[in-house]
Amino acid sequence: MSDYRLSAKARDDLDDILAYVANHNIPSSIKLETLFHRSFLFLSEHPFAGTLKEDVVSPPIRFWPVDNY
């Protein structure tokens, strides 16, 4: 099993997303946090998963949507 660490900026972004959702629906924010962390774990184990976007930024990056985010 792989492990993952979030940068301070990524943690701040995640906190902002979860706080926004929690302001509207606390159970949804809890579910979303679980989905994010499951995705982080999956991506730490499968770093080439996701859709490669070559036309968005250089160098190309992979996108992995979590729910609507």
C-alpha distance (Angstrom), angle and dihedral (degrees) to the residues before:
residue distance angle dihedral
M1 . . .
S2 3.79 . .
D3 3.75 126.1 .
Y4 3.78 130.4 -142.7
R5 3.78 138.9 -158.3
L6 3.78 127.2 -158.7
S7 3.77 121.6 -140.8
A8 3.79 117.1 -121.6
K9 3.83 89.5 -105.8
A10 3.80 92.2 50.2
R11 3.82 90.6 48.5
D12 3.82 90.2 49.7
D13 3.82 91.1 49.5
L14 3.80 91.4 48.7
D15 3.80 91.2 48.3
D16 3.82 90.2 50.9
I17 3.81 92.2 50.6
L18 3.79 93.1 47.3
A19 3.82 92.8 46.1
Y20 3.80 90.6 51.2
V21 3.80 92.0 50.6
A22 3.81 92.1 43.5
N23 3.81 90.2 55.8
H24 3.79 86.9 63.2
N25 3.80 103.3 29.4
I26 3.82 124.5 2.2
P27 3.83 96.7 -166.9
S28 3.81 89.5 52.5
S29 3.80 91.3 51.6
I30 3.81 90.6 52.6
K31 3.81 90.7 49.3
L32 3.80 91.1 46.9
E33 3.81 92.5 50.7
T34 3.80 89.0 53.6
L35 3.81 90.5 49.7
F36 3.80 91.5 50.6
H37 3.80 93.4 50.1
R38 3.81 92.2 46.5
S39 3.80 88.5 51.4
F40 3.81 91.8 48.7
L41 3.79 90.4 52.1
F42 3.82 92.5 46.3
L43 3.80 91.6 49.2
S44 3.80 91.6 48.3
E45 3.81 87.0 57.2
H46 3.83 95.5 40.2
P47 3.81 107.1 31.7
F48 3.82 94.0 172.4
A49 3.82 94.7 55.6
G50 3.76 118.1 112.3
T51 3.76 135.0 51.5
L52 3.79 117.3 -54.5
K53 3.80 109.9 -132.4
E54 3.77 110.5 -162.3
D55 3.80 95.6 166.4
V56 3.81 98.6 55.3
V57 3.80 105.5 61.6
S58 3.77 138.7 -9.2
P59 2.93 121.1 -87.9
P60 3.80 94.0 35.8
I61 3.80 117.5 -108.8
R62 3.79 134.9 -161.1
F63 3.79 122.0 -115.1
W64 3.79 124.3 -147.5
P65 3.79 112.9 178.7
V66 3.79 118.1 -150.4
D67 3.77 110.6 -157.3
N68 3.84 103.1 -50.9
Y69 3.81 94.8 -23.3
